[in-house]
Amino acid sequence: MGFSFRLTLVAGFALAVSLSAVPVPAAAAAPPWPQDGSDLQVDPTVLYGSLPNGMRYALMQNSNPVKQASIRLRIASGSINETDAQQGLAHFLEHMAFKGSTHVPNGEMVKLLQRKGLAFGADTNAFTEWTQTVYALDLPANDDDMIDTGLMLMRETASELSLTADALEPERGVVLSEERLRDTPAYRAYIARLNLVLEGQLASRRPPIGQVEILKNAPIQLLKDFYHENYRPERATLIMAGDFDPRAMEAKIKARFSDWKPVGPSVAEPNLGQVAHRGLTARVVQVNGTSTQLQINWIHPYDKSPDSVAKRAQALIETIGVAILNQRLSKLQRSEQPPFVTASATTQNMFRSARVISLAASTKPEEWATAMAALDQEERRIIDAGIDQQELDRILIELQANLQQQVDGASTRQTPRLATSVLNALSGDEVFTTPRENQSLAANVTKTLTVAQVNAALRGLFTGDGPLIQLSIAQPIEGGDAALLAQYTKVHGGSLAAGVADAGTAWPYTDFARDHSTPGWMMGAFLEGGLEGISREDLGRALASKIFGLSFGVQDQDFFLSGGTRPLDLDTQLQVFAAYVAHPGFRPQALERQRTYFLSTMAQTEATPGGILSRDLQGLMHSGDERWAFPTAEQLTAAKPEMLKAVLAGPLANGPIEITIVGDITPEQAIAKTAATFGALAPRPVPNAPPTASDVHFPRPVERIHKGRPDQAIALVAWPLPDFYADLDQSYAMDLVDDIFQFRLLEAVRIAEGATYSPQGSAIQSPTFKGYGYAVSFVETPPAKIAAFYAHVKTIAAAMAADGATADQLARAKIPRVEGMKKAQQTNGYWLSALAGVQTDPRKLSQSKMDIAGYEAVTRADIERAAKAYFRDDTAWKLTILPAPTPAN
């Protein structure tokens, strides 16, 4: 097995009331921008404006990638704007936005976008939250036709949705399917936490998914009422970033949106309620299948004051204090006998309702009291004794390095991320400032920042209402809430142990002299095990001023290290990689933490069909081959630290190494820097040739049982395919066959029947194992609809094998693939993937150069030929994941 390294170098960084007869009111004034009246300097490259009807817009020119643009339409209404009778309709309405409008018939919006080169989901999306609903388009071109189409669709969404009863009924099933899909043990524990920390406030009663009975029975008029009440110009902001002239775009927006008029009267903003003043409160939340989670929360009122220099300065000081607390928790987490699996401190503004400061830990079920004691000790220690100068210095060094990276990378920010960044600033009532301004603001605070100031900020955070304690656990604890309260009272009243001061840490791996089939779940312990001469925790401390990335993974043919850095720190990045190759630590406590984590999540995995699928699918698709199978509890328990070392020591010491560097650097610079690290290691063999024989196999039919809701199930069908290089032309055709199959299945199962939130699938053709690949399609659906899904799959497969695809279907599959490839080729990530492994397998480089031409060359005859070859009844394989039988009374 070869050993390759990948390094991305980035050049910087109820009663329904109809309102149809009510006279149209005068348009409301546009709401103010966060920068109005603020002393912060707004990014001058963003053009802000508003229309007479109250709609706002923010436009930003950006040429990375070239000739592309992104649109975000934000409606400042979400689930907290629903009445009791409308719970869930903000999200339901988001679904209905794709179900027809005045100028786009039902079922045609997604097709229209596909013909323009947008992939549904990747380039076209929407989401609903407590305080907003957002529609997003990432356009593959910036020509007038593409821009006008994007603006037309946003205008249709704003006021022209058809909202017919015929379109509503199938989508009702889709929304109910999403409710089933989201209803996991972790979600139930989260909702319980909301009910605790926001007790008595509206947001705790308004999760976006809503109430099942309302979703099942809401009439179309109730949805229309919500639409007219909330989709109004004064609640809308259109955000665009991309390769365009902002003034020319402003003219297009004025022409398209100026005639938008509200329907009916506006509704008042909801009363969100006040933070309830409570003292020490403890609550045990018993949720079958959940992992054990402990949270200790302090509650403050939501700060509605405008964004300002002073407000950001205070927030920065608090952030620094919390970061130091997190470093202490991280050190405990990585200790030889950690009191918890993971732990963190966070501050969060929740739904404009409250500010919540939390200490949270995941732990073994039997060790929640130990975790509580550890969290309490760290909170009391940092409040009573405060931080020290060394801790503050480390955080300031890291902060300065990160801010400088953002400044250096300002010109390379990509359009979709910029559009989302402007959106996030507006939704958080924050001024959108430049990276340079952010750096300057931070410098003004940190140049005179003292330990005393940080300590004072921390004391303020932990003096809110509370603490409110929640223990989420799968099994009930004896004594319930009273026992949890008693335990906290006991540990909080106990003595406070002294902390251990951190000694200075130096990075020991700057010089590299020449004399010097395991379960995948173990691999996370490799990085956590640190290095021979320095722990993982101390590594971060020693290199606090550097920007580097560190992740480790396993593929069919290799292990790989990857990370992102900046030109200034490439030497450090390569030193870190080379140190892990030459001097890995293999500390046993790292494997123990990994084992504990997986054991603690097993019950949660079994509580939903999706959990079972994610756990078992890869093993099943490789006929139970243990290299892909997830371990059993017995295997996890029996694993020994030396097993990881036994598997990795050989490849690390002797395996061939291939290094890929992509970014703002010359080949000569890359070679010189690599020579000083990897070039100084002992000689290695030349990378292996690609495998020529397959030792993986397609599966046999199987059924699985989950322990969750009785209305949840998954049905899956797969067919064997050849490997990727067996026939490149057919491999490109097979990708498009799969795309066509998926949106035909979407039309049959989701659009026509409303049987699932979203059918999913893909075609996987191995570039490593000869003769191995598969196409797969699956849905989450009620058990009663599984047979219908299998029947749809059989019908569509037979139709495609007989007739291929229509010209329109082929275009709707091909154009998004090609446009997506063009977009990807302007990123470092694409070329990192394309170049990785090319010395082992030169076919990768030539293949990456012909991807676009390969897809463009696919014909309808190719689609029919591929479908006929592989969509066969006699080779189809089924996986069904059903709920456990209900016990008899």
SULKA-V461448 format. One record per backbone hydrogen bond with DSSP energy under -0.5 kcal/mol. CO is the residue of the C=O (numbers start at 1). NH is the residue of the N-H. If there is no record, write none. Layout:
# SULKA-V461448
((CO;NH) (CO;NH))
This chain:
# SULKA-V461448
((2;559) (3;658) (4;561) (5;660) (6;563) (7;9) (7;662) (8;10) (8;565) (10;12) (14;16) (15;17) (16;18) (19;22) (33;36) (35;37) (35;38) (40;42) (43;46) (45;47) (45;61) (46;48) (47;59) (49;57) (51;54) (55;51) (56;238) (57;49) (58;240) (59;47) (60;242) (64;415) (65;68) (68;243) (69;139) (70;241) (71;137) (72;74) (72;239) (73;75) (73;135) (74;76) (74;237) (75;77) (75;133) (78;81) (79;82) (83;86) (84;87) (86;89) (87;211) (88;92) (89;93) (90;94) (91;95) (92;96) (93;97) (94;97) (95;98) (96;99) (98;107) (100;162) (100;163) (104;101) (105;108) (108;112) (109;113) (110;114) (111;115) (112;116) (113;118) (114;117) (119;123) (119;124) (123;138) (124;121) (125;136) (127;134) (129;79) (130;80) (132;129) (133;75) (134;127) (135;73) (136;125) (137;71) (137;139) (139;69) (143;147) (144;148) (145;149) (146;150) (147;151) (148;152) (149;153) (150;154) (151;155) (152;156) (153;157) (154;158) (155;159) (156;160) (160;102) (164;168) (165;169) (166;170) (167;171) (168;172) (169;173) (170;174) (171;175) (172;176) (173;177) (174;178) (175;179) (176;180) (177;181) (178;182) (179;183) (182;184) (184;188) (185;189) (186;190) (187;191) (188;192) (189;193) (190;194) (191;195) (192;196) (193;197) (194;198) (196;199) (198;201) (201;204) (202;205) (203;206) (207;210) (211;215) (212;216) (213;217) (214;218) (219;222) (219;223) (220;224) (221;225) (222;226) (223;227) (224;228) (225;229) (226;230) (227;231) (229;267) (230;232) (232;235) (233;236) (235;76) (236;56) (237;74) (237;239) (238;58) (239;72) (240;60) (241;70) (242;62) (242;244) (244;246) (245;249) (246;250) (247;251) (248;252) (249;253) (250;254) (251;255) (252;256) (253;257) (254;258) (257;260) (262;264) (270;272) (272;202) (276;278) (278;466) (281;469) (283;285) (283;471) (284;286) (285;287) (285;473) (287;290) (291;293) (292;363) (293;472) (294;361) (295;470) (296;359) (297;467) (297;468) (298;357) (299;465) (300;355) (302;304) (308;312) (309;313) (310;314) (311;315) (312;316) (313;317) (314;318) (315;319) (316;320) (317;321) (318;322) (319;323) (320;324) (321;325) (322;326) (323;327) (324;328) (325;329) (326;330) (327;331) (328;332) (329;333) (330;334) (332;335) (335;338) (342;362) (344;360) (346;358) (348;350) (348;356) (349;351) (350;353) (350;354) (353;302) (354;350) (354;356) (355;300) (356;348) (357;298) (358;346) (359;296) (360;344) (361;294) (362;341) (362;342) (363;292) (364;367) (365;368) (367;371) (368;372) (369;373) (370;374) (371;375) (372;376) (373;377) (374;378) (375;379) (376;380) (377;381) (378;382) (379;383) (380;384) (381;385) (381;386) (388;392) (389;393) (390;394) (391;395) (392;396) (393;397) (394;398) (395;399) (396;400) (397;401) (398;402) (399;403) (400;404) (401;405) (402;406) (403;407) (404;408) (405;13) (405;409) (407;410) (409;412) (410;413) (414;418) (415;419) (416;420) (417;421) (418;422) (419;423) (420;424) (421;425) (422;426) (423;427) (424;428) (425;430) (426;429) (431;433) (432;43) (434;438) (435;439) (436;440) (437;441) (438;442) (439;443) (440;444) (441;445) (442;446) (443;447) (445;448) (446;449) (450;454) (451;455) (452;456) (453;457) (454;458) (455;459) (456;460) (457;461) (458;462) (460;463) (461;464) (465;299) (467;281) (467;469) (468;297) (469;283) (470;295) (470;472) (471;285) (471;473) (472;293) (473;287) (477;480) (479;482) (479;483) (480;484) (481;485) (482;486) (483;487) (484;488) (485;489) (486;490) (487;491) (488;492) (489;493) (490;494) (491;494) (495;497) (499;501) (506;508) (519;522) (520;523) (521;524) (522;525) (523;526) (523;527) (524;528) (525;529) (527;530) (529;587) (530;585) (530;586) (531;534) (534;531) (535;539) (536;540) (537;541) (538;542) (539;543) (541;544) (543;546) (546;548) (547;566) (551;562) (553;560) (557;2) (558;555) (559;4) (560;553) (561;6) (562;551) (563;8) (565;10) (566;569) (567;570) (569;573) (570;574) (571;575) (572;576) (573;577) (574;578) (575;579) (576;580) (577;581) (578;582) (579;583) (583;532) (587;590) (587;591) (588;592) (589;593) (590;594) (591;595) (592;596) (593;597) (594;598) (595;599) (596;600) (597;601) (598;602) (599;602) (601;605) (602;606) (604;607) (605;608) (606;707) (608;612) (609;613) (610;614) (611;615) (612;616) (613;617) (616;620) (617;621) (618;622) (619;622) (619;624) (620;623) (622;625) (625;628) (625;629) (632;636) (633;637) (634;638) (635;639) (636;639) (640;643) (640;644) (641;644) (641;645) (642;646) (643;647) (644;648) (645;649) (646;650) (647;651) (648;652) (649;653) (650;654) (650;655) (651;655) (654;685) (656;3) (658;5) (660;7) (662;9) (663;665) (666;670) (667;671) (668;672) (669;673) (670;674) (671;675) (672;676) (674;677) (674;678) (674;679) (677;680) (678;681) (702;880) (704;882) (706;884) (709;712) (713;781) (714;881) (715;779) (716;879) (717;777) (718;877) (719;775) (723;726) (727;731) (728;732) (729;733) (730;734) (731;735) (732;736) (733;737) (734;738) (735;739) (736;740) (737;741) (738;742) (739;743) (740;744) (741;745) (742;746) (743;747) (744;748) (745;749) (745;750) (746;750) (746;751) (747;752) (748;753) (749;755) (750;754) (760;778) (762;764) (762;776) (763;765) (764;766) (764;774) (766;724) (766;725) (768;770) (769;772) (772;766) (773;721) (774;764) (775;719) (776;762) (777;717) (778;760) (779;715) (779;781) (781;713) (782;785) (783;786) (785;789) (786;790) (787;791) (788;792) (789;793) (790;794) (791;795) (792;796) (793;797) (794;798) (795;799) (796;800) (797;801) (798;802) (799;803) (800;804) (803;805) (806;810) (807;811) (808;812) (809;813) (810;814) (811;815) (813;817) (814;818) (815;819) (816;820) (817;821) (818;822) (819;823) (820;824) (821;825) (823;826) (824;827) (824;830) (827;831) (828;832) (829;833) (830;834) (831;835) (832;836) (835;838) (837;841) (840;690) (841;844) (842;845) (842;846) (843;847) (844;848) (845;849) (846;850) (847;850) (848;851) (850;854) (851;855) (852;856) (853;857) (855;858) (859;863) (860;864) (861;865) (862;866) (863;867) (864;868) (865;869) (866;870) (867;871) (870;872) (872;875) (872;876) (873;876) (877;718) (878;702) (879;716) (880;704) (880;882) (881;714) (882;706))
